[in-house]
Amino acid sequence: MNKTISTPCGEIRGCDSNIDGVIAFKGIRYARSERWKYPEIVRSWQGTYDATAYGSCSYQPRAFYNEEENPGKIFYYNEFRKGETYTYDEDCLFLNIWTPEDAQKDSKLPVLVYIHGGGFTGGCGHEKHFDGPVWAKKGVVAVTINYRLGPMGFACLPELKAESGHTGNYGLYDQMTAVQWVKNNISAFGGDGDKITIMGQSAGAMSVQHHCFSDLTEGLFRSAVMSSGVGLGSFMVSTPEKKYDFWKEIMAGCDCSTVEEFRKVSPEILFKVWKQTKGSGMSAVPVKDGLFISDDAKAKSIPYMVGATSHDMAPAVLQPMTKSWGKKNSAYVWHFARMLPGDDKGAWHSSDLWYWFGTLKNCWRPMEDKDYILSDEMASYLCNFVKNGNPNDINLPEWKKCTDSKSVMIFSDDDTAMGKVNMKKLIVTTLTNKPVGE
């Protein structure tokens, strides 16, 4: 069933989602931009906008090779993208909305905007695990977004600074503009622009943290959720000036002597030269531009939920960092330790996303009843947090803030998952008086 509604930008037509009682509006253009220019928010369109299909993703490395033939990428391909088709384009500033089919302009539902991860170089807002969040069934309007990645989203050059007054962080400005568009328009979809929570995982969590520290985002959202990445952003941020030589080398590698020439280089050549030049490590990342990210920034005084997984990236570093950040900011801290069925990879980096989104039916794994129970409870905690800044309700075990205690919420079904921690066989339990990882 298609549904047409009126928004401040004009009429828009959505379609049935893969969840009964939920309408999806896919591929909504929230901004326009040219290469290495900052986004301009969309304020109107002509005619009825067709939002029944997902929009293009940002160009990224996987756009130029077959993931099935790349052993280094096959795990995440099999997990999240196998059998799917994606289009890639520089014109990629699209977002997706899922809302209850009976939502009205005066419903004033809280809103959760999700920023995908992928090392600032990959991903999009409509991979399998994001396709059909269960949140709308729990009274929360769901939003996922695309933003510019890799050299498209994070190049830094003095010529670009001369043009705009600052350079770099194009992808972060895309994210911010998406949230601004949501704030301006979400009432038409049944949401409340004053009740927005932002959430991200991995590079998405790092992005969320930058938004939480930026003066530019003041008033855009009222709470934040960060999975497998909180605290990492501050270690990877340098100044644009320290990146100039690197990006100049890429420009020269593309046989360009001016920014005008550089802007015309094909995406395939740009990504090829960038890949050859960058070597190892993350080279397309946010920078201290003095505007979005600055040295004297402080975290917003808002509610936070933060966490990581037991088999995460560098868990010995990330887990204590997560808890330390959570304690400092009086956050609700979780640890995801469900050993996913189907292989021996454990609770790997990103594995919790199936459960937060409630999209287990999209997964190839032989999920069990207890997985669906766990997912429902996690999604309920999350939606409670979006509604109230507090994940608790009378139907769930109490989740205490990580303040002066060592309280962390454990999501698991396995009493051996935490090693020395003797867990009871509950889907959800609270760990107290013992740090995660010990």
C-alpha positions as CSV (number, residue, x, y, z in Angstrom):
1,M,0.0,0.0,0.0
2,N,1.4,3.4,-1.0
3,K,0.8,6.4,1.3
4,T,1.1,10.0,0.3
5,I,1.6,12.7,2.9
6,S,2.2,16.5,2.8
7,T,5.5,17.8,4.2
8,P,7.1,21.3,4.4
9,C,9.1,20.2,1.3
10,G,6.0,19.1,-0.7
11,E,4.1,15.9,-1.1
12,I,5.8,12.5,-0.7
13,R,4.8,9.0,-1.4
14,G,5.9,6.0,0.7
15,C,5.2,2.3,0.7
16,D,4.6,-0.7,2.9
17,S,7.7,-1.9,4.8
18,N,8.6,-5.5,5.6
19,I,6.9,-4.9,9.0
20,D,3.1,-5.0,9.3
21,G,1.6,-1.6,10.3
22,V,4.7,0.3,9.3
23,I,5.1,2.7,6.3
24,A,8.5,3.3,4.8
25,F,9.7,6.4,3.0
26,K,12.9,5.5,1.2
27,G,15.6,7.5,-0.6
28,I,14.5,11.0,0.6
29,R,16.9,13.6,-0.7
30,Y,17.8,15.7,2.4
31,A,20.6,17.8,0.8
32,R,22.5,18.5,-2.4
33,S,26.2,19.2,-2.8
34,E,29.1,19.2,-5.2
35,R,32.4,17.4,-4.6
36,W,34.2,18.9,-1.6
37,K,31.5,21.5,-1.0
38,Y,29.4,21.6,2.1
39,P,25.8,20.4,1.8
40,E,22.8,22.6,1.2
41,I,19.6,21.4,2.8
42,V,16.6,20.5,0.7
43,R,13.6,22.8,1.5
44,S,11.3,21.9,-1.4
45,W,10.7,19.7,-4.4
46,Q,8.3,19.7,-7.4
47,G,5.4,17.4,-7.6
48,T,5.0,14.3,-5.5
49,Y,8.4,12.8,-4.3
50,D,8.6,9.0,-5.0
51,A,10.0,7.6,-1.8
52,T,9.4,3.9,-2.6
53,A,13.0,2.9,-3.4
54,Y,16.3,3.4,-1.6
55,G,18.7,6.1,-2.9
56,S,22.3,5.8,-4.0
57,C,25.1,5.1,-1.6
58,S,28.2,7.2,-1.4
59,Y,31.1,5.9,-3.5
60,Q,33.3,3.6,-1.5
61,P,35.9,1.0,-2.2
62,R,33.4,-1.8,-2.7
63,A,31.8,0.1,-5.6
64,F,34.8,-0.9,-7.7
65,Y,35.3,-4.6,-7.0
66,N,33.3,-7.7,-6.4
67,E,33.1,-8.3,-2.7
68,E,32.5,-12.0,-3.2
69,E,36.0,-12.2,-4.7
70,N,37.7,-10.3,-1.9
71,P,38.6,-12.7,1.0
72,G,39.3,-9.7,3.3
73,K,35.8,-8.4,2.9
74,I,33.8,-11.6,2.6
75,F,32.7,-11.9,6.2
76,Y,30.8,-8.6,6.4
77,Y,29.6,-9.1,2.8
78,N,28.1,-12.5,3.7
79,E,26.6,-11.1,6.9
80,F,25.0,-7.8,5.7
81,R,25.0,-7.5,1.9
82,K,25.0,-10.9,0.2
83,G,22.3,-11.0,-2.5
84,E,21.6,-7.3,-2.3
85,T,22.2,-4.7,-5.1
86,Y,23.5,-1.2,-4.3
87,T,24.0,1.8,-6.5
88,Y,26.8,4.3,-5.9
89,D,26.9,7.9,-6.8
90,E,28.3,11.3,-5.7
91,D,24.7,12.3,-5.5
92,C,24.1,10.2,-2.3
93,L,22.6,12.5,0.3
94,F,19.4,10.4,1.0
95,L,17.7,9.2,4.2
96,N,15.0,6.7,5.0
97,I,12.1,6.9,7.4
98,W,9.9,4.2,9.0
99,T,6.8,5.3,10.8
100,P,3.6,3.7,12.1
101,E,0.9,3.7,9.4
102,D,-1.5,5.4,11.7
103,A,0.9,8.2,12.7
104,Q,-0.5,11.7,12.2
105,K,1.1,15.1,12.2
106,D,0.1,15.6,15.8
107,S,1.3,12.2,17.0
108,K,4.6,13.8,18.2
109,L,6.4,10.5,18.4
110,P,10.1,10.5,19.5
111,V,12.6,10.0,16.7
112,L,15.8,7.9,16.4
113,V,18.3,8.9,13.7
114,Y,20.9,6.2,13.0
115,I,24.4,7.0,11.5
116,H,26.0,3.9,10.0
117,G,29.6,2.9,10.6
118,G,32.2,1.5,8.2
119,G,35.5,3.2,9.1
120,F,34.3,6.5,7.4
121,T,34.9,4.7,4.1
122,G,32.1,2.2,3.7
123,G,28.4,1.4,4.4
124,C,25.0,2.9,3.8
125,G,21.7,3.3,5.6
126,H,19.9,0.4,4.0
127,E,22.0,-2.7,4.4
128,K,20.2,-5.9,5.5
129,H,20.5,-5.2,9.2
130,F,19.0,-1.7,8.8
131,D,16.2,-2.7,6.5
132,G,13.0,-2.4,8.6
133,P,13.8,-1.3,12.1
134,V,11.3,-2.6,14.7
135,W,11.3,0.7,16.5
136,A,8.2,2.0,14.7
137,K,6.2,-0.9,16.3
138,K,7.4,0.4,19.7
139,G,6.3,4.0,19.1
140,V,9.5,5.5,17.7
141,V,10.0,7.0,14.2
142,A,13.1,5.4,12.7
143,V,15.6,7.2,10.4
144,T,18.7,6.0,8.7
145,I,21.0,8.1,6.5
146,N,23.7,8.1,3.8
147,Y,26.6,10.5,3.9
148,R,29.8,11.0,1.9
149,L,32.6,8.6,2.6
150,G,36.4,8.2,2.1
151,P,38.0,10.9,-0.1
152,M,34.6,12.2,-1.0
153,G,33.7,13.0,2.6
154,F,37.0,13.8,4.4
155,A,39.6,15.3,2.0
156,C,41.5,18.4,3.3
157,L,43.2,20.9,1.1
158,P,44.3,24.6,1.6
159,E,42.5,25.5,-1.6
160,L,39.2,24.2,-0.2
161,K,39.8,26.1,3.0
162,A,40.2,29.3,0.9
163,E,36.9,28.6,-0.8
164,S,34.8,27.9,2.3
165,G,36.8,29.2,5.3
166,H,37.4,25.6,6.5
167,T,38.0,22.2,5.0
168,G,37.4,18.5,5.8
169,N,34.5,16.9,7.6
170,Y,32.2,17.0,4.6
171,G,30.6,13.7,5.8
172,L,30.0,15.1,9.3
173,Y,28.3,18.1,7.8
174,D,26.2,15.8,5.7
175,Q,25.1,14.0,8.9
176,M,24.3,17.2,10.7
177,T,22.3,18.4,7.7
178,A,20.3,15.2,7.7
179,V,19.4,15.7,11.4
180,Q,18.4,19.3,10.5
181,W,16.2,18.1,7.7
182,V,14.6,15.6,10.1
183,K,14.0,18.3,12.7
184,N,12.3,20.5,10.1
185,N,10.1,17.8,8.5
186,I,9.6,14.9,10.8
187,S,6.3,16.1,12.1
188,A,4.7,15.3,8.8
189,F,5.7,11.7,9.4
190,G,4.3,11.6,13.0
191,G,7.5,12.5,14.7
192,D,8.5,15.3,17.1
193,G,11.5,17.4,16.0
194,D,12.2,18.3,19.6
195,K,12.5,14.6,20.6
196,I,15.4,13.4,18.4
197,T,18.0,10.9,19.6
198,I,21.1,10.1,17.4
199,M,22.7,6.7,17.4
200,G,25.8,5.3,15.7
201,Q,28.0,2.2,15.7
202,S,31.8,2.1,15.1
203,A,32.6,5.1,12.9
204,G,29.0,6.0,13.4
205,A,29.5,6.1,17.2
206,M,32.6,8.2,16.7
207,S,30.5,10.6,14.5
208,V,27.8,10.7,17.2
209,Q,30.5,11.7,19.7
210,H,31.7,14.5,17.5
211,H,28.1,15.8,17.2
212,C,27.8,15.6,21.0
213,F,30.8,17.8,21.4
214,S,30.0,20.3,18.6
215,D,28.6,23.8,19.2
216,L,27.1,23.6,15.7
217,T,24.6,20.8,16.7
218,E,23.2,22.6,19.8
219,G,19.5,21.9,20.0
220,L,19.4,19.3,17.2
221,F,19.0,16.3,19.4
222,R,18.3,15.5,23.1
223,S,20.1,12.2,23.7
224,A,22.7,9.9,22.1
225,V,23.6,6.2,21.8
226,M,27.1,5.0,20.8
227,S,28.0,1.4,20.1
228,S,31.6,0.1,19.7
229,G,33.3,3.4,19.2
230,V,32.8,5.9,22.0
231,G,36.0,7.5,23.1
232,L,37.9,6.5,19.9
233,G,37.2,9.7,17.9
234,S,39.4,11.9,20.1
235,F,42.5,9.7,19.4
236,M,42.2,9.9,15.6
237,V,41.6,13.6,15.1
238,S,44.3,15.9,13.9
239,T,44.3,19.3,12.2
240,P,43.5,19.8,8.5
241,E,47.0,21.2,8.0
242,K,48.6,17.9,9.0
243,K,46.6,16.2,6.2
244,Y,47.4,18.6,3.4
245,D,50.6,16.8,2.2
246,F,48.7,13.5,2.1
247,W,45.8,14.9,0.0
248,K,48.3,16.9,-2.2
249,E,50.0,13.6,-2.9
250,I,46.7,12.1,-4.0
251,M,45.9,15.1,-6.2
252,A,49.2,14.7,-7.9
253,G,48.7,11.0,-8.3
254,C,45.5,11.9,-10.2
255,D,47.6,14.1,-12.5
256,C,45.9,17.2,-11.2
257,S,47.5,20.6,-10.5
258,T,44.4,22.4,-9.4
259,V,41.3,21.7,-7.4
260,E,39.1,22.4,-10.4
261,E,40.9,19.5,-12.2
262,F,40.7,17.3,-9.1
263,R,37.0,17.8,-8.8
264,K,36.6,16.3,-12.3
265,V,38.6,13.2,-11.7
266,S,36.5,10.1,-12.0
267,P,35.5,8.4,-8.7
268,E,37.2,5.2,-9.8
269,I,40.5,6.9,-10.4
270,L,40.2,9.0,-7.2
271,F,39.6,5.9,-5.0
272,K,42.3,3.9,-6.8
273,V,44.9,6.6,-6.1
274,W,43.6,7.1,-2.6
275,K,43.9,3.4,-1.8
276,Q,47.4,3.2,-3.2
277,T,48.5,6.3,-1.3
278,K,46.9,5.7,2.1
279,G,48.7,2.5,3.0
280,S,47.4,1.1,6.2
281,G,45.2,2.7,8.8
282,M,42.4,5.2,8.6
283,S,43.3,8.2,6.4
284,A,39.8,9.6,5.6
285,V,38.7,10.7,9.1
286,P,37.3,13.9,10.8
287,V,39.7,16.7,11.6
288,K,39.8,19.7,14.0
289,D,38.5,22.3,11.6
290,G,38.0,24.8,14.4
291,L,34.2,24.9,13.6
292,F,32.6,21.5,13.8
293,I,35.4,20.1,16.0
294,S,37.6,22.2,18.2
295,D,40.0,21.8,21.1
296,D,37.9,23.2,23.8
297,A,34.7,21.3,23.1
298,K,32.8,19.6,26.0
299,A,30.2,16.9,25.9
300,K,26.6,18.0,25.9
301,S,24.8,17.4,29.2
302,I,22.3,15.0,27.8
303,P,21.4,11.3,28.4
304,Y,23.7,8.7,27.0
305,M,23.7,5.0,26.3
306,V,27.1,3.5,25.3
307,G,28.4,-0.1,24.9
308,A,30.5,-2.6,23.1
309,T,30.6,-6.3,22.3
310,S,32.7,-9.1,23.9
311,H,34.6,-9.9,20.7
312,D,34.8,-6.3,19.5
313,M,37.8,-4.6,17.9
314,A,40.6,-4.5,20.4
315,P,38.2,-5.4,23.3
316,A,40.9,-5.0,25.9
317,V,41.1,-1.4,25.0
318,L,37.5,-0.6,23.8
319,Q,35.7,-2.2,26.8
320,P,37.4,-0.3,29.6
321,M,37.3,2.9,27.5
322,T,33.6,2.5,27.0
323,K,32.9,2.1,30.7
324,S,35.3,4.9,31.6
325,W,33.5,7.3,29.2
326,G,30.1,6.1,30.4
327,K,31.1,6.6,34.1
328,K,32.4,10.1,33.3
329,N,29.2,11.1,31.5
330,S,26.8,9.3,33.8
331,A,25.7,7.0,30.9
332,Y,23.8,3.7,30.7
333,V,26.5,1.3,29.8
334,W,26.0,-2.1,28.1
335,H,28.1,-5.1,27.1
336,F,26.8,-7.4,24.3
337,A,28.0,-11.0,24.8
338,R,25.6,-13.2,22.9
339,M,27.7,-15.7,20.9
340,L,25.8,-15.6,17.6
341,P,24.6,-18.9,16.2
342,G,25.9,-20.2,12.9
343,D,29.7,-19.9,13.4
344,D,32.4,-19.5,16.1
345,K,33.0,-15.8,15.7
346,G,31.3,-14.9,19.0
347,A,29.9,-11.5,19.6
348,W,31.9,-9.8,16.9
349,H,32.1,-6.1,16.0
350,S,28.7,-5.0,14.7
351,S,26.9,-8.2,15.7
352,D,24.7,-6.3,18.2
353,L,23.1,-4.4,15.4
354,W,20.8,-7.3,14.4
355,Y,19.4,-7.1,17.9
356,W,19.1,-3.3,18.3
357,F,17.3,-3.0,15.0
358,G,15.1,-6.1,15.5
359,T,15.9,-7.3,12.0
360,L,16.9,-10.9,12.8
361,K,14.6,-12.2,10.1
362,N,16.8,-10.6,7.5
363,C,19.8,-12.6,8.7
364,W,21.1,-15.9,7.3
365,R,22.0,-17.2,10.8
366,P,19.8,-20.0,12.5
367,M,18.4,-17.6,15.1
368,E,16.7,-19.2,18.1
369,D,13.7,-18.1,20.1
370,K,16.1,-16.7,22.7
371,D,17.6,-14.4,20.1
372,Y,14.3,-13.0,19.3
373,I,13.5,-12.5,23.0
374,L,16.9,-10.8,23.5
375,S,16.4,-8.6,20.5
376,D,12.9,-7.5,21.7
377,E,14.3,-6.6,25.1
378,M,17.2,-4.7,23.7
379,A,15.0,-2.8,21.3
380,S,12.6,-2.0,24.1
381,Y,15.4,-0.6,26.3
382,L,16.5,1.5,23.3
383,C,13.1,2.8,22.5
384,N,12.4,3.6,26.2
385,F,15.6,5.6,26.2
386,V,14.6,7.5,23.0
387,K,11.2,8.3,24.6
388,N,12.4,9.2,28.1
389,G,16.2,9.5,28.3
390,N,15.9,6.4,30.5
391,P,15.9,2.8,29.2
392,N,13.9,1.4,32.0
393,D,10.2,0.3,32.4
394,I,8.4,-2.0,34.7
395,N,8.6,-4.9,32.3
396,L,12.4,-5.1,32.2
397,P,15.2,-5.7,34.7
398,E,16.5,-2.4,36.1
399,W,19.3,-0.8,34.3
400,K,21.4,1.5,36.5
401,K,23.6,4.3,35.3
402,C,27.3,3.7,35.4
403,T,28.2,6.4,37.9
404,D,30.2,5.6,41.0
405,S,29.3,1.9,40.8
406,K,30.6,-0.7,38.3
407,S,27.2,-1.5,37.0
408,V,27.0,-2.6,33.4
409,M,24.0,-4.2,31.6
410,I,25.0,-7.5,30.1
411,F,23.1,-8.7,27.0
412,S,23.6,-12.5,26.7
413,D,22.2,-15.9,27.2
414,D,25.4,-17.7,28.1
415,D,26.8,-17.9,31.6
416,T,30.3,-18.6,30.2
417,A,30.4,-15.7,27.8
418,M,32.1,-13.4,30.3
419,G,34.8,-15.8,31.4
420,K,35.2,-15.3,35.1
421,V,31.8,-13.7,35.4
422,N,29.3,-16.2,36.8
423,M,26.1,-15.2,35.0
424,K,22.7,-16.7,35.6
425,K,20.9,-18.1,32.6
426,L,18.8,-15.0,32.0
427,I,18.4,-13.2,28.7
428,V,19.3,-9.9,30.4
429,T,21.2,-9.5,33.6
430,T,23.0,-6.7,35.4
431,L,26.6,-7.1,36.3
432,T,27.7,-5.3,39.5
433,N,30.9,-5.0,41.4
434,K,33.0,-6.6,38.7
435,P,34.4,-4.6,35.7
436,V,33.7,-5.9,32.2
437,G,36.5,-8.0,30.9
438,E,38.0,-9.2,34.2
